[in-house]
Amino acid sequence: MSKSGSADKSKPGSGAEAWLAQLSDPKGWQSMMNLMQAGMSGQGEPPAVVAMVPPEKLMQLQNEYMEKWSSLWTGLMESKTPEIRDRRFSAPAWHANPLYAFNASAYLLNSHFLNALADAVEVDEKTKKKIRFATQQAVDAMSPANFLATNPEAQQLLIDTKGESLQRGIMQMLTDMRKGHISQTDDKAFEVGVNVASSEGSVVFENEVMQLLQYRPLTKQVYQRPLLIVPPCINKFYILDLQPENSLIRYAVEQGHTVFVMSWVNPDESLNTLGWDDYVQKGVIKAIEVAQAISGEKQVNALGFCVGGTILASALAALAARGKKPVSSFTLLTTMLDFSDVGSIDVYVDETQVAQREQAIGKGGLMPGRDFAAAFSSLRSNDLVWNYVEANYLKGEAPPAFDLLYWNSDSTNLPGPMFCYYLRNMYLENNLKIPGKLSVAGDPIDLGKVQVPAFIYASREDHIVPWRSAYASTALINAGKPKNNRFVLGASGHIAGVINPPAKKKRSYWSNDKLPDNPSAWMEGATEHPGSWWGEWADFLASHAGEQIEAPRKYGNKAYPPIEPAPGRYVKAKA
């Protein structure tokens, strides 16, 4: 990098790499903080990011910083308590003493300008995303709320409890160290099959990849065609069956559908060579065949959630290449088929990182579930990491009982070959949307040949599957017949948007019968509706489910007899 601040084109990544290295080094972080507190003067050896900021922008940031810092300091000298608009510092203890309020305000000021520096760097967009992400991780970690010495709430609680709060916090921290993750909920409050994943049913098939569950009817009559649900394989299926009042599985059964749900294996080292084809062929395609055989129907309705939808779409494309059309409708929930924009996860995906994973586990090994959990938590570190550090360890508060967070911490491994294939071909190279680029068991994948009425759902605030990326599926499925697709957008995020039962009367959703190429144009013409989108989906599903028949009295059939009660063994295996 040149001293003038312009980028050295001969070393396009060197400055960014140095900046990222400084963020991971406490000394590097301290040097950046010192630079801020010196008024961003740039004297001495600056952080690498400063050299990548245009001089005029850097001068502007310096002047703005100095003005705000001077105002903050003057207020402290006059014993004025600064106004703080950040929920981490909303408790009265932060405002009762000007010094604590000043400390919090100084942190927020420094954080703001570090992020402003990250936004101002002149690098390619991919590198800038990484710099922003790494900067935010460092900023979140250094909050004064995260340390006993600078957290007045925790200090007061220590005094009020005569040290018991700190003692509890230390014990909880030691327990979490043994578990290998930060506790977000009371693990002892839930048991799979007892008060979560408790809908009545039976396992009717199993192989090395999955168990297939069939649920007991709750109506005297059911639709002819059953519903097969393909959940994500990086999580456990019972996110769709947490409690009776918020169970999508139970809701579908109550609507008169015979419901089959796949429960993916939580693989150990004995299954570390399973690949993508195994998950498609031995997973989804086999599940479709079993549901057909048990119901006696040539077609089923199918639903895929997140990566489960990606696997389901691949399976239907492979079957289409074989001249088969085993589903009468196709539902995708927060699923990507076009990976042009993968949202926040993009910071973890580049050629170097993917190649490292391939070298380590691409031919055999496991992608640990704890790594998935840590990566997803880092995308919302204040909510899913530091919030619990403060509450659990500094204040000694016991984590509350919350079914969704219990599920969130119940991790699932993935076989290395399967994970690496998914990472490279979908996230890195976006090959799934290219007709014939990929294949399953030798059959070419062309999503356009999946000619099935499709209900495509996305969540507006989803940071894992951006809703515009989910909308792109409308141009890939039912090629030449876009009217067969329906797109619905729900409020909230990746999970909360999906798990939104009508009885709660919460949130809202948007619909638009037209499907323009541009998702923003779709949104401009969309109508907002109060409450849950589940009713819209139920109407769609019923229109493709056939006639009403007498509900089955037994699980399975002669070829596929019941094996064990739902939710089965696979979902209970720990990563």
Rosetta blueprint (number, residue, H / E / L):
1 M L
2 S L
3 K L
4 S L
5 G L
6 S L
7 A L
8 D L
9 K L
10 S L
11 K L
12 P L
13 G L
14 S H
15 G H
16 A H
17 E H
18 A H
19 W H
20 L H
21 A H
22 Q H
23 L H
24 S L
25 D L
26 P H
27 K H
28 G H
29 W H
30 Q H
31 S H
32 M H
33 M H
34 N H
35 L H
36 M H
37 Q H
38 A L
39 G L
40 M L
41 S L
42 G L
43 Q L
44 G L
45 E L
46 P L
47 P L
48 A H
49 V H
50 V H
51 A H
52 M H
53 V L
54 P L
55 P H
56 E H
57 K H
58 L H
59 M H
60 Q H
61 L H
62 Q H
63 N H
64 E H
65 Y H
66 M H
67 E H
68 K H
69 W H
70 S H
71 S H
72 L H
73 W H
74 T H
75 G H
76 L H
77 M H
78 E L
79 S L
80 K L
81 T L
82 P L
83 E L
84 I L
85 R L
86 D L
87 R H
88 R H
89 F H
90 S L
91 A L
92 P H
93 A H
94 W H
95 H H
96 A H
97 N L
98 P H
99 L H
100 Y H
101 A H
102 F H
103 N H
104 A H
105 S H
106 A H
107 Y H
108 L H
109 L H
110 N H
111 S H
112 H H
113 F H
114 L H
115 N H
116 A H
117 L H
118 A H
119 D H
120 A H
121 V L
122 E L
123 V L
124 D L
125 E H
126 K H
127 T H
128 K H
129 K H
130 K H
131 I H
132 R H
133 F H
134 A H
135 T H
136 Q H
137 Q H
138 A H
139 V H
140 D H
141 A H
142 M L
143 S L
144 P H
145 A H
146 N H
147 F L
148 L H
149 A H
150 T H
151 N L
152 P H
153 E H
154 A H
155 Q H
156 Q H
157 L H
158 L H
159 I H
160 D H
161 T L
162 K L
163 G L
164 E H
165 S H
166 L H
167 Q H
168 R H
169 G H
170 I H
171 M H
172 Q H
173 M H
174 L H
175 T H
176 D H
177 M H
178 R H
179 K H
180 G L
181 H L
182 I L
183 S L
184 Q L
185 T L
186 D L
187 D H
188 K H
189 A H
190 F L
191 E L
192 V E
193 G L
194 V L
195 N L
196 V E
197 A L
198 S L
199 S L
200 E L
201 G E
202 S E
203 V E
204 V E
205 F E
206 E E
207 N L
208 E L
209 V L
210 M E
211 Q E
212 L E
213 L E
214 Q E
215 Y E
216 R L
217 P L
218 L L
219 T L
220 K L
221 Q E
222 V E
223 Y E
224 Q L
225 R L
226 P L
227 L E
228 L E
229 I E
230 V E
231 P L
232 P L
233 C L
234 I L
235 N L
236 K L
237 F H
238 Y H
239 I H
240 L H
241 D L
242 L L
243 Q L
244 P H
245 E H
246 N H
247 S L
248 L H
249 I H
250 R H
251 Y H
252 A H
253 V H
254 E H
255 Q L
256 G L
257 H L
258 T L
259 V E
260 F E
261 V E
262 M E
263 S E
264 W E
265 V L
266 N L
267 P L
268 D L
269 E H
270 S H
271 L H
272 N L
273 T L
274 L L
275 G L
276 W H
277 D H
278 D H
279 Y H
280 V H
281 Q H
282 K H
283 G H
284 V H
285 I H
286 K H
287 A H
288 I H
289 E H
290 V H
291 A H
292 Q H
293 A H
294 I H
295 S H
296 G L
297 E L
298 K L
299 Q L
300 V E
301 N E
302 A E
303 L E
304 G E
305 F E
306 C L
307 V H
308 G H
309 G H
310 T H
311 I H
312 L H
313 A H
314 S H
315 A H
316 L H
317 A H
318 A H
319 L H
320 A H
321 A H
322 R L
323 G L
324 K L
325 K L
326 P L
327 V E
328 S E
329 S E
330 F E
331 T E
332 L E
333 L E
334 T L
335 T L
336 M L
337 L L
338 D L
339 F L
340 S L
341 D L
342 V L
343 G H
344 S H
345 I H
346 D H
347 V H
348 Y H
349 V L
350 D L
351 E H
352 T H
353 Q H
354 V H
355 A H
356 Q H
357 R H
358 E H
359 Q H
360 A H
361 I H
362 G L
363 K L
364 G L
365 G L
366 L E
367 M E
368 P L
369 G H
370 R H
371 D H
372 F H
373 A H
374 A H
375 A H
376 F H
377 S H
378 S H
379 L L
380 R L
381 S H
382 N H
383 D H
384 L H
385 V H
386 W H
387 N H
388 Y H
389 V H
390 E H
391 A H
392 N H
393 Y H
394 L H
395 K L
396 G L
397 E L
398 A L
399 P L
400 P L
401 A L
402 F L
403 D H
404 L H
405 L H
406 Y H
407 W H
408 N H
409 S L
410 D L
411 S L
412 T L
413 N L
414 L E
415 P E
416 G H
417 P H
418 M H
419 F H
420 C H
421 Y H
422 Y H
423 L H
424 R H
425 N H
426 M H
427 Y H
428 L H
429 E L
430 N L
431 N L
432 L L
433 K L
434 I L
435 P L
436 G L
437 K L
438 L L
439 S E
440 V E
441 A L
442 G L
443 D E
444 P E
445 I L
446 D L
447 L H
448 G H
449 K H
450 V L
451 Q L
452 V L
453 P L
454 A E
455 F E
456 I E
457 Y E
458 A E
459 S E
460 R L
461 E L
462 D L
463 H L
464 I L
465 V L
466 P L
467 W H
468 R H
469 S H
470 A H
471 Y H
472 A H
473 S H
474 T H
475 A H
476 L L
477 I L
478 N L
479 A L
480 G L
481 K L
482 P H
483 K H
484 N H
485 N E
486 R E
487 F E
488 V E
489 L E
490 G E
491 A L
492 S L
493 G L
494 H L
495 I L
496 A L
497 G L
498 V L
499 I L
500 N L
501 P L
502 P H
503 A H
504 K H
505 K L
506 K L
507 R L
508 S E
509 Y E
510 W E
511 S E
512 N L
513 D L
514 K L
515 L L
516 P L
517 D L
518 N L
519 P H
520 S H
521 A H
522 W H
523 M H
524 E H
525 G L
526 A L
527 T E
528 E E
529 H E
530 P E
531 G L
532 S L
533 W L
534 W H
535 G H
536 E H
537 W H
538 A H
539 D H
540 F H
541 L H
542 A H
543 S L
544 H L
545 A L
546 G L
547 E L
548 Q E
549 I E
550 E E
551 A L
552 P L
553 R L
554 K L
555 Y L
556 G L
557 N L
558 K L
559 A L
560 Y L
561 P L
562 P L
563 I L
564 E E
565 P E
566 A L
567 P L
568 G L
569 R L
570 Y H
571 V H
572 K H
573 A L
574 K L
575 A L
